[in-house]
Amino acid sequence: MKRKILLCVIATVLLICAFGVLTACNAIKNEEPKSNVSRETASYFAGESEEFAVSIESGRREKNFIADGKATDVSDFTQITVTPLKSNEFECVEFVISGENDSLTGKIEKSDFGEYTTSIELNFEPKTVTVAAGDRTCEIDLANILADSLSSSDAVNIAKEEFKDRLSDGDEREIYVKLITGDRTTYYYYVSFIGEGVDYYAMLIDPKTGDVITKK
């Protein structure tokens, strides 16, 4: 089952980067030049209850991602995503993110795609999040998914070494890095070097070990 989930995740991400146009606190150990990086993940916190799954991701990304081989209009972002696990009937969900001594309150309207996600300004490490929707309220503990893991830049370095025979000198491809999961238990770095059109190289990397899971 896990293998089927992983293959579905790989297929979906590869399709997005091949054809798509997407609309829109771990220290990086080996800094890479940012000029050609259109997306990267710096931190990722996640947790779930029987009712909701929540993730909070921070990093840098293009305002409107276009797989065109260039990184433009890149800025910092932090985003919270709430996924109802039993019902998707809510018009909005409310949340309270709590840290050691700080908290942040907000509301997410349901999108046209049925998602509950929004950008936030978060200047503390989240520990828990309380989600309320309709008559349902629950507090969820958040885990630091990238604790003791490789950084996005580490993943890029591994991918560059793996693709060194394909990446010629001076080949400044757009670099896209995203942390992905199919079951909210196992996570992978998806790293892609994007040229023009459907010209790209991509791989999945285990963030704990640096092992290459698959590549294309």
Secondary structure, 3 states (H helix, E strand, C coil): CHHHHHHHHHHHHHHHHHHCEECCCCCCCCCCCCCCEEEEEEEEEEEECCCEEEEEEEEEEECCEECCCCCCCEEEEEEEEEEECCCCCCCEEEEEEECCCCEEEEEEECCCCCCEEEECCCCCCCCEEEEEECCEEEEEECEECCCCCCCHHHHHHHHHHHCCCCCCCCCCCEEEEEEEECCCCCEEEEEEEECCCCCEEEEEECCCCCCEEEEC
